[in-house]
Amino acid sequence: MSSAPAWPTVAAEPEEVSTDSRRAAAVHRVRDFLVNDAGTVHELLCEISTHRAARYEIESTIATLDGALDEVAAHRPGRVPRLAAFMPSNVILYSYALYLLVPALYTDRLVFRPSSRVKDQMQRLHTLLAERHGLPITLTGASQREFLQEHVRPADVVVFTGAYANAEQIRDRLSPGQLFLFLGSGVNPFVVAPGADVEQAVRDAIAIRVLNTGQDCLGPDLFSVHESLLDPFVDTLVSELKGLRYGPYSDPDADFGPIFYESALEDGAQFLARNHGGIVHGGHVDFRGRRLDPTVVVGPEVTPRTHVPEFFAPIFNIAGYRDEDALAATLTTGMFTERALGSSVYGHAPGLVEALRRRTTVTLDTTLLSIDNGNAPFGGYGRMANYIADGEDVRAEPVLISQAVAAYGPGAGR
């Protein structure tokens, strides 16, 4: 965990404390609350996340708040009168920091609409945090239509996390000059190339794919493994998965738990039903208990026409490959280009890495979790993964709100 910067202290300020100093102190109070008294928040998060995922989310949030002042100082965003945010259905604390707390350092008024799936948890989280920060951050229970009319259309900056199709519907209703930031998801291919340390690759594959029982947007939807390593990778993966422990979200020793999101359970089960012939481990689905065990599915080599669904479940969708150039061409074509966000490569595949870097954020011999930094732009160059729109242009590029506001927001030079 990083140490906190030298935050301003309200008591040490002159009688007329600047708005910037008051807001910085407010963000710092939330940071201290999470460091010193996170039990209540952790318990709340464990209603929708595993014990380990909740702890990881709190740590990530603290790190983001630690870096908030330096982030804003580095990018120097202009003053934003109003920001409206559509919040995601997962990582609700981390999102609260990314899309509300840090932007509150340079935004006059912020309003957000929680996802209906976690409305109750988000309302209680907001109450807990608002008691500490007292910032002009408002939660609204308005319908989507009301939110669009009353809060989104008057906003200077709009943040949307969710499905691309829904983002496009909202963007179509905005006016020129409004800054619209879309944060979606990607295929996030995980490639195991010749020369890879198979045991390390397997450990990392499990760490990112089983995080929060697979309910995380950074989870790889495709594992591409060179044919020379396919059997040892699958054998090692199956052996490791057999040792994982199932338990409730409150269990600190559980490796995975129930699927919280009903649609994720249904989509995962349908994929397994359609691809039952490729299941080499797992495949058990208990709808009553909302349990889907970590499952390994080995399918044919992918092509530009291969449909790779987004998984919100601990499903390892594995395909072998033979030729690095052919795989590079596939992963930078069609749907893979549209959903280009991040990718991870283990082993020696310089041509593939070079090709992927033109489209995605690439990690080498480590997962995307290792570079998840709430104070830095993140994402890829696929329009269905993330983009920035200002009413004139749509730019598919890594997104950080403060940087986007500085470059394209109110008062920014074009």
N, C-alpha and C positions, 0 to 999 in steps of 0.2 A: 504494500500500500504506500502511495506517495505521501509525503508530509504536506501539510497545508501551507500555502503561501502566507505572506504577511497581510492578513485581512485587516481592513480598517475597523476600528472599534468605535461604536457610536458614542460611548461615554467620554472618549478622548477628543471628540470633535468639538469645534466651536458651537455656540448656541444654535446657529442656523446650519444644520447639517445638510450637506448636499444630498440630492436624490440618489446620485450614484453611490455615495457612501452608505446611505441607509439600505439600499438594495443589496449591496455587496455584503453588508452585515447580516441581512436577512437570509441570504443564501448560505452564509457561513453558519448560521444557527441551525439550519437543516443539516448541514454537513456534520456539525458536532452532535446533533441528536442521533444521527445514524451511526456515528462512531461510538458514542457512549451509552446509548439506550435503544438499541435496534431491536430488542426482543419483540415488542408489539408489532413493528413493521414486518419482521421476519415471520411471525405467526400468521399475519394477514396474507403475506405472499404465499405461504404454504397451503393456502386454500386453492391456489391455482397452479402452483409450481412445486417441484420436489424440494426437499430440504436443502440439498446441495446447490440447486439452481437458484434458490432464493438467496442463499448466502453469497453466491457469485454475483448476483444482481446488485445486492447491497454494496459489495466491494467495488463493483464497476461504477456505481452511482457516486460513491464517496470519491473515487479517483477523478470522475468527471467534475464534481464540484470543486475539488482541489485545484483543478486546472482551469476553472471558469474565467478567472480574472486575466490570466495569461492569454487565454484564447481570445477574449474580447480585445485585449490590448494589441494582440498580433494582427487581427483583421480589421479592427476599428470600424464596425458597422455603424451606419447612420441611425438616427433615432427613428424608431418605428412606432407610430401612434397606436395601431391596433393589430393584433395577431390572433388568428383563429386556428385551432388545431383539432383535427380528427384523430383521436388516440387509438392505438392498436389494442388488440385483445390479449396480448402477452407482454412480458417485461414492463409492467405498468409503472414500477418505480423508476427504472432507468429511463423510460420514455418521458416521465414527468420531469426529470432533470434535463434531458436533451431538448425537449420541445417547449418547456415552460420555464423552469427555474433559471437556466442559463440565458435564454432569450429575455427574461425579465430584467436583466442587467441593462438592456438598451431598448426595451419596449414599454410603452406607457400602460397599455391595457391588454390582457390576454384572456381569452375565453376558450374552453375546450369542451368537446363532447366525447364522453367515454364510449367505448364499444359496448353494445347491449349485452355481450357475453359476460363482461366483468364489471357491469355498471355498479353493482353493490360494493364490490371490493375497491373500485376506483373512488367511489364517494367516500368511503371510510378512510382510504389512504389520503385523499385530499384534505379531509377534516383534520387528520393527524398532523400533516405537514403544514397546513395553513395556520394552525395554532402557533407554529414556530416562526413562520416567515412573514405572515401578514401582508404579503404582496398582492397587487391587483390582478390576481389569477382567479377566474371564475369558472366553476363547473356549471354546465347547463344540462338540464334533462330534456331539452327541446327535441322534437322529432327532427329527422334529417332535413326535411323540407323547411321547417321553421329555423333550424340552425343556418341553413343556406341563406334564407331571406334576411334574418335578423342580425347574423353575426359574420357570415362568410363574405357576403357581398360588400359590406362596408369595410372589411379588413384590408389592411395594406399588405399583409403577408398571411398566406394560408398554408398550413402544413397538413398533409394527408398521408397516413400510413395504412396500407391495405392493398386491395386488389386493383390491378391496372385498369380494368374496365370501369370500375367505380370512380377511379381518379379522373379518367377521361370525361366521364359525365359531368363531374364537378368543374373541371377546367373549362368545359364548353360554356359554363354559365358565368364565368368570371369576366371582368372588364379589363381592357388594356391598362397596363400599369400595375395591376395587382401581381405580386410575386407568389407563385404557386410552387411548392416543393413537394414532390412525390417520392415516397420511400416504400418500395415494394420488396420483392424477393427474387432470388436467382436460382439457377440450377446448381451453382457452386460445385462444379466437378472436382472430384478427389482422385488424382491420377497416381498410380503406383508404377513407376517406370523401372527399367533395368538399373541395377545398382542400388536400389532402395533397401533400406533396413526394414525388412518385412515386419519384424516384431514392433518396431517403433511405429510404423505406418498403421498397424492394427490397433495399437494402444490409442493413437491419435484419432483413428477412425471411430472407435468406440466413444472416446471422450466427446467428440463433437456431434456424432449422430444420436447418441443416447442422452445427451444433455437435456434435462427436463423431459425425459421420456420421448425425445425426438421433437418436442414442441418448440422449436427454435428456428428462426428464419435463416440462420447460418448453416444449418445442417445440410450436408451434401445430398442432393437428389440422385446423383450418379457417381458410382465408383468405377473408374476405368483402370483395369489392371493388365499389364503386359502379360501375354500368354505364358511366358516363361516363369512368371511369378503367381499366376492365377491359383494353381492348386495349393502352394504353400500359404498364400494369403488367406484363401478361404478356410483352409484347415486350421490355421492359427486363430482366425477370427471366430470360428465356431467353438474352438476350445475355450477361448476367453469368454465368449458370451454365455457358455454353460455355467460359468462361475458367478454370473451376476445375480444380485438379490432383488427380489420384488418386495415392495412394501408401500405403506401409505406415505403421503407427502411429508408427514411430520416425522418420519423415521430417518434419522441422520445417517444410518448405515445402508439405506436402500439405494440401489443403483438405478432403479426405474420404478414407476408406479402406474396408476391408472391414467387413461387418456382423458384430459379435462374437456376437450372440445369435441362435441358430438360429431360434427362434420368430419373432423380429422379421423376419428375412429371408423366412420362409415367409408370414407375415401380409402383409408388404408386397407380395410377388409375387402373392398371391391377390387383393389389392385391385386391383393393376394389371391382372390378367387380367379381373376383373369389369368394370373401367372403362376398357378399352383404347380405346374409342371417343373418350374425352375426353383422351387423352394428346397433348399438343402439343410435348413435349420429353422426351427421356430414354426411360425404359421398359426399358432394358437390365438384365437380371438374369443373373448368372453364379453358379450354385449352387456350382460347383466352387471358384471363387475367393471365394465369399461376397461378391460385389460387386453392389450395387444403385446405379446411377448416380442422381444427383439428377434427379427426374422431376416434371414439371408436368402436372397433370390438371385440366381445367376441366369442371365439372359444372353441373347445373341449380341454380337458386336453392334455398336450404335452406328447409325448413318444420319445424314442431315434430316431424314424424314422420321427418325425415331421420336416418338412422343415420350417425354420424360415428365411425369407428373410431379407436383410439389408435394412432398411428404411432411406431415406434421405428426409423425409417428416413428418409432425406432426400426425403420425398414432400411436394410442395406441392399440397394439396387445395384448389382454388380454386372459389369460386362467386360469381357476380355478384349484386348486389341493386339494387333500384330505390328502395324506400321505407324511410326510416330508422325510422319507427315500426313497420313490419312486421318489420324485422330485429330491433329491440329486443324485440318481442313474442316472436319465435322464440327468441332467445338467452336468454330468461328463462322458458322453458317446458319442461316435460318433462325429457328427457334432458339438455338443456343446463343446467337447474337442478340436477339431481342431480350433474352433473360440473362444477359451477361452482367454479373455482379462481382463474384469472387471465385477463386479457384486455388487449389493446393496441389503441388507437384512434389512427389517423393522420388528420389533417384536422379538419374542423368537423362534429361530430355531437353537440351538447350533450344532446339528449334520449336518445340511445343511451348516452352516457357515464353519465348520471344513472341510467338503468335498470340498466346493468351494475354500477355501484358498489354497488347494493343486494345484489348476489350475489357479486361477485368483487373481487379486487385489480386495479385498472385502472391502466395506464400510458398516458400521452399522448405521442405522437410519439417513443416509445422502447420498447424491449422489456422483458420481465419480468426479463431478466438484469441490467438496470441497477438494479433495486431488490432483488436477491437479497442479503439480509443475514442471516447466520447467527445474529445476536444479536437479531433482531426477529421477531415473529409473522409467519407467511407462510401464504397459502392463501386460500380463499374460503369460501362458505357452502353448498356442495353436499356432501351427506352422502357421496357416492361419491368426493369429492376429499379430504376430511379431516374428522375430528371428534374430540371429546373426550368420553369416557364415564366415569362414576364409579359405575356399578352402579345408579344411579337415573335419571339423565338422559343423553341423547346430544345434544351441542351441536356442530353443524356451524359451525365458526368457524376463523379463522387460528390456527395452532398454534406455540407456542414452549414447550419443555418446562419451563423454569424458571417461566414465567408460569402455565402450567397447573398445575404443582405448587403454586405459591403460592395459586392460586384454588381448586383442587379436590382437592389431594393430601392426604397424611397431616397431620392437625392443622389443616387449613385450615378457616376459618369458612365455612359454607354460606349 
